[in-house]
Each structure stands twice: as structure tokens, then as C-alpha cells.
């Protein structure tokens, strides 16, 4: 698994953190569908994700316009509503401009 985004700054990171409810039927399928859909959106640069007690997904985008387009994409909007009504106890979103980036990979 790569943690690095192969794109020169500046670009944008959308940080989504969440805790889930106990009602997760259909969640994994929707998460995979949204990841596949995000990958074909204009300006998508990559994504990293981890989940334990708190989940965190960071998606990377070329522009703020690309982020706005993704937020309003019809299937993504439906998934967001399902998340609010069924899957998430709470969540937060931060959008950040990445001005510098570097990484280390032992392999």
C-alpha cells in the first residue's frame, strides 16, 4: 500500500473522520463503490484510509472545484445521506491545501 500521492503540490486534501453506528449493513459495498466512483472523477489524485475505533479517509484532489464537484455528484450525495441516517454516529470533514509533501518508504 502506498501512502504517497504522486503529484506535485499544491493540491488539496479532504480529511474525513468518523465513528460508526452498530448498523453497518451495506456499508462495505457502498464504501468500495464510492472509492471506484471517486477514482474516475476529474481532479482525483488518490486516497488513503484506516479504520479502528475511529475511521479516517484522506482523499486528494487537484482543485477546490474538483472537490465541490465530487461532493455534489449524485451517487455520492445518496451515499452521504445514507451515512448520516444509518452508518455514522458522527463525522467531520476538513479541507486543506497541501503546499509541501514528502515521504519515506523503506521498500
Buried (B, 14 or more C-beta within 10 A) or exposed (E): EEEEBEBEEEBBBBEBBBEBEEEEEEBEEBBEBBEEBBEEBEBBBBBBEEEEEEBEBBBBBBEEEBBEBBEEBEEBEEBBEBBEEBBBEEBEEEEEEBEEBEEEEEE
